Amino acid sequence: MIGNGSSLRTQNLQLLKKELIFTMNAFHRHPLCETRQPDYHFLADPLYFDGSSASDEFIRDLAKSCCGTVLFVPLSSAAAAHRLCQGTAVTVCGVPFVGNLASYRCQAVDFTRGIPGCQSVSQFAIIAAMYMGCSPIILLGMDHDWATHRGPDRHFYVGKTLGAHPGELASLADSSYLADLEAMAALWRGYEVLKQWAGDRGVEIRNATNGGFLDVFDRTTLENALRQ
């Protein structure tokens, strides 16, 4: 399962060509997609589907780059995703979001009926992987280092994700640091819920990100994970 953190520049993703690959957000810009499309791709932020020219261009570019991929989006955005992916080989699946993962207490999640609202698209993808019966789930590119700097958000690619979209912050300093810390606390609580669910189901989730701050899951390296 691959995020978009700058740590991906230091890892050889060509090792994953024979693995089941879950990706998210702007991963279609990674060179791996030139030879190996992701099996499943995830978007959760409503900004991707607000009808702006920047967002529409992003989705169309994703659909062209990720030929044959299954695209998971919130049900509220599914109609827009279908429209933008029409005529491509991308299959769109809409999933209802109900409640909030950080405070969710239900022990059984039915992906076809809805999942708790996630703080991050990575949580959306982890829930899907567990529902599909994947184990172990290996996390990559999930640096989660926003609180350590106040400049532009860092990714493996250069520049803003949505280019000229006015709703995308030019710098993390444009938002309240307190609000960011509170959002990260909710994000971490959501990961703790996922860790509990995984443990209850005998599912292994391990973090092979090269560095980063996500300390909820046991650490490993990509090479060790692929040897097991």
Stockholm file with secondary structure:
# STOCKHOLM 1.0

chainA/1-228         MIGNGSSLRTQNLQLLKKELIFTMNAFHRHPLCETRQPDYHFLADPLYFDGSSASDEFIRDLAKSCCGTVLFVPLSSAAAAHRLCQGTAVTVCGVPFVGNLASYRCQAVDFTRGIPGCQSVSQFAIIAAMYMGCSPIILLGMDHDWATHRGPDRHFYVGKTLGAHPGELASLADSSYLADLEAMAALWRGYEVLKQWAGDRGVEIRNATNGGFLDVFDRTTLENALRQ
#=GR chainA/1-228 SS CBCCCGGGGGSCGGGGTTSCCEEETTGGGSGGGGTCCCSEEECCCGGGGSCCHHHHHHHHHHHHHSTTCEEEEEGGGHHHHHHHHTTSSCEEEEECEEEEGGGCCCSCCCTTTCEEECSSHHHHHHHHHHHTTCCSEEEBSCCCCGGGCCSSCCCSSSSCTTTTCTTSCSCGGGSCHHHHHHHHHHHHHHHHHHHHHHHHHTCCEEECCSSCSCCSSEECCHHHHHHC
#=GC SS_cons         CBCCCGGGGGSCGGGGTTSCCEEETTGGGSGGGGTCCCSEEECCCGGGGSCCHHHHHHHHHHHHHSTTCEEEEEGGGHHHHHHHHTTSSCEEEEECEEEEGGGCCCSCCCTTTCEEECSSHHHHHHHHHHHTTCCSEEEBSCCCCGGGCCSSCCCSSSSCTTTTCTTSCSCGGGSCHHHHHHHHHHHHHHHHHHHHHHHHHTCCEEECCSSCSCCSSEECCHHHHHHC
//
